[in-house]
Amino acid sequence: MKPHYPQIVLSFAYRNYTVEIDRDELDEGYCVYAAWVNHDQGCAVAVPCAMTTIDAVRQAKQWIDQRFF
């Protein structure tokens, strides 16, 4: 098994949190996306798997809204 190195394709601030969208390519050539949320106390995987960057961004924003606001 080879190690996974994050490939951050998009990073933006949302409500004082930094969201990073990571792209991973599956063996079949498909790409999947994950969203990391970084804050003062650390980071969390807000979206473990999304099919598009748009879905990853939308779900990450919802994750932040539900947990912190």
C-alpha positions in Angstrom: 0.0 0.0 0.0 1.5 3.3 -1.0 1.1 6.4 1.3 -1.4 9.1 0.7 -0.1 12.6 0.2 -2.8 15.3 0.2 -3.3 17.1 -3.0 -5.0 20.3 -2.0 -6.7 21.7 -5.0 -8.7 24.5 -3.3 -8.4 26.4 0.0 -10.6 29.1 1.3 -11.8 30.8 4.5 -15.4 30.4 5.7 -16.5 31.9 9.0 -13.0 32.2 10.4 -12.2 28.6 9.5 -9.9 27.4 6.7 -11.3 24.7 4.4 -9.0 22.7 2.3 -10.3 20.5 -0.5 -8.2 17.4 -1.2 -8.3 15.4 -4.4 -7.5 11.7 -4.6 -7.5 9.5 -7.7 -8.9 6.0 -7.5 -7.4 3.1 -9.4 -10.1 3.3 -12.0 -9.1 6.9 -12.9 -12.0 8.5 -11.0 -11.3 11.4 -8.7 -12.9 11.8 -5.2 -12.7 14.8 -3.0 -12.4 15.3 0.8 -12.7 18.5 2.8 -10.6 19.3 5.8 -11.6 22.1 8.2 -8.7 23.8 10.1 -9.3 25.9 13.3 -7.3 27.1 16.3 -7.5 23.7 18.1 -6.7 21.5 15.2 -8.3 20.1 12.1 -11.0 17.6 11.2 -12.2 15.8 8.1 -15.5 17.4 7.5 -16.3 15.5 4.3 -14.6 12.2 3.9 -15.8 11.6 0.3 -17.5 13.7 -2.3 -17.8 13.2 -6.1 -17.1 16.9 -7.1 -15.4 19.9 -5.6 -18.8 21.7 -5.5 -20.3 18.9 -3.3 -17.2 19.0 -1.0 -17.4 22.7 -0.6 -21.2 22.7 0.1 -20.9 19.9 2.6 -17.9 21.4 4.4 -19.9 24.7 4.8 -22.9 22.8 6.2 -20.5 20.9 8.6 -19.1 24.1 9.9 -22.6 25.7 10.3 -24.0 22.7 12.2 -21.1 22.4 14.6 -20.1 25.9 15.4 -23.1 28.1 14.7 
